[in-house]
C-alpha cells in the first residue's frame, strides 16, 4: 500500500478557468443555500449557474462539447460548490457520475443525452442500487416498483434506474449465460407511469431531493435500457476515452471534495465568529480563549491533511492516465483510502468547531448548524461507507481478493 517512489511527476494544478467559473457561481449559489435547505429543494437557478459555468459537463469529453475536467480540477470545483451549498454539490456529483457511466454503457448512443447536458443544461439523476421488478418483453422491458435515494429527482430531465432481470441480456453472445442481467432504465422526467414520492425528510443535504421514484408498468424500449457490464474497481469506465476522464471507477472524488468544502466554509465562518464575538461569561473575545484556539487549529489541521492526501492520490492517478500507464488494484485502494480520510476529517473538523460556537452553533438563523448536518452525508453513502472502505483497503493490504467468499475469510 506504500506508494512506490519513481521519477518525479508533473505537479498538476486545477484548471484556472473552471475554478474561477465555480467561484463566480458559488457566490450566487451560497446566497440561495438557506432557501434550498428550508424549502428542501435545490433552486433551478443553481442548476442554470452550474450549466453556464461549464460544471455540469466536467465528466463529458471535449469532443462532445464537455469541459472534460481532470480529477485535480474536479476536487477543487466540488470543494468550492460544496462550501456554497452541499445539496447543490450532491446533485451535481450524482449527475456527473451518470455522464461518465452512460457513455461507458451506451457508447455513441449516449451522445444525444450528453449533448442535452452540454447544450441545454439537462440534469441526470439515478438510482444505483437495483430496484423494482422488471421483466423482458418484446422490444424492451416492463418495470414496476420503487427506487429510493434518487438525488435531484424533482428537477432532473433524465432519470436512470438500475434493475435486475432474469436471464441473459438480449445481446448475450458469451459462454455460460448469467442468471440475471442489469439494465439501467433511461426515463425522461415526463415519463407516463412514473411518479416521485417526496420521502427525503432528512437531516443532511435537505435540498438534494433524494426522493423515491415509483414506476407502474412502465415500458422501456431496449435502446433506452443499456446493460451494465461494470469494469473492475481499478479500471476506467472509458478505457479509450480522453486521459482526463480515463480513471478508475473507484475514483469518486466529488464527495470527498464537497465535504472538504463544507468543512472549510465552517472553519472560515467560525474564525470570523471567534474574532467578532465575545464570551458569554467574562466578555473577552472568543478568539482569546486557548480552548477555541485549539479547536480551530485542530479543525484546520484535519482539513489540510485530508486535502493533502486526497490531492496526492488524484495527482498520482491523473499522471498515470496522462502517461497511458495501466492502473492496478492498489490504485483503487489508495483512492478509496484517501477519499475516506478526507470525508472523516471533514466531519471531525466541523465537530471540533462546535466548541467555539457553543449554543450559537445550534441556531438555524446562521449557516453553521447546516454545515454540521450536511458534513455527515460524507460517511453515509452506501458504496463508500467507512467500514466497507476499510474492509476493501484491509483486504488489499492482506492480498485477499475483494470478491472472496465468505467475506470474513
Secondary structure, 3 states (H helix, E strand, C coil): CCCCCCCCCCCCCCCHHHHHHHHHHHHHHHHHHHHHHHHCCCCHHHHHHHHHCCCCCCCCCHHHCCCCCCHHHHHHHHHHHHHHCHHHHHHHHHHHHHHHHHHHHHHHHHHHHHHHHHHHCCCEEEECCCCCEEEEECCEEEEEEEEEEECCHHHCCEEEEECCEECCCCCCCCCCCCCEECEEEEEECCCCCEEEECCCCCCCCHHHCCEEEEEEEEEEEHHHEEECCCCCCCCECCCCCCHHHCCECCCCHHHHHHHHHHHHHHHHHHHHHHHHCECCCCCCEHHHCHHHHHHHHHHHHHHHHHHHHHHHHHHHHHHHHHCCCCCCHHHHHHHHHHHHHHHHHHHHHHHHHHHHHHHHHHCCCCCHHHHHHHHHHHHCCHHHCHHHHHHHHHHHHCCCCCCCCCCCC
